[in-house]
Every structure is written in structure tokens, then in C-alpha cells.
Amino acid sequence: MTVALVLLATALVIVVALLTAAGAGKLARMDGATYPTALTRAAVTFAAVITLATTAASVFATLLT
């Protein structure tokens, strides 16, 4: 049960990170950025969401144990 919950939460975080990165890339292109710049902004946004989720999980794990 716990493994399934962890996998589900991980999948959800990855999907949210991908959607956020796609939105950031699209907004960058609409703003007139070149494709490499838009891809860089999307990658930075993806990394930021993953880092934020990891930090939040770490804090919750510390508080719950």
C-alpha cells in the first residue's frame, strides 16, 4: 500500500512539473523568446517544481516522524 502511494505521488508531481514547464515554455514563446530560450525557461521551471516537491516531502517526513 505504501509503495503504491509513493509511486502515485511521484507520478502526480512529475505530471504537474511537466505541465508547469510546458506552460512556462509556451508563455516564453508568446513573449517572443527564441526556441532555445523558451526551452531553457521550461527546463528551469521543471527543475524548480521538482526541487520544491522534494523539499516539501522532506519537511513533511521530518514533521511526521
C-alpha positions in Angstrom: 0.0 0.0 0.0 2.8 2.4 0.9 4.8 1.7 -2.2 1.7 2.3 -4.4 1.0 5.6 -2.6 4.6 6.8 -3.1 4.5 5.9 -6.8 1.2 7.6 -7.3 2.5 10.8 -5.5 5.7 10.7 -7.6 3.7 10.4 -10.8 1.5 13.2 -9.8 4.5 15.5 -9.1 6.1 14.7 -12.4 2.9 15.4 -14.3 2.4 18.7 -12.5 6.1 19.6 -13.2 5.7 18.7 -16.9 2.5 20.8 -17.2 4.1 23.7 -15.5 7.2 23.5 -17.7 5.1 23.3 -20.8 3.2 26.4 -19.7 6.4 28.3 -19.0 7.8 27.4 -22.4 4.6 28.4 -24.1 4.5 31.7 -22.3 8.1 32.4 -23.2 7.4 31.8 -26.9 4.3 34.0 -26.7 6.6 36.7 -25.2 8.9 36.5 -28.2 11.7 34.3 -26.9 13.6 32.1 -29.2 13.2 28.3 -29.0 16.4 27.7 -27.1 15.5 30.4 -24.5 12.0 29.0 -24.2 13.3 25.5 -23.7 15.8 26.8 -21.1 13.0 28.5 -19.2 10.9 25.4 -19.3 13.7 23.3 -18.0 14.4 25.7 -15.2 10.7 25.7 -14.2 10.6 21.9 -14.3 13.7 21.7 -12.0 12.2 24.2 -9.7 8.9 22.3 -9.3 10.8 19.0 -8.7 13.0 20.8 -6.1 10.1 22.3 -4.4 8.3 19.0 -4.2 11.4 17.3 -2.8 11.8 20.0 -0.2 8.2 19.8 0.9 8.4 16.0 1.1 11.5 16.3 3.2 9.8 18.7 5.6 6.7 16.6 5.9 8.8 13.5 6.5 10.7 15.3 9.3 7.5 16.5 10.9 5.7 13.2 10.7 8.4 11.1 12.2 
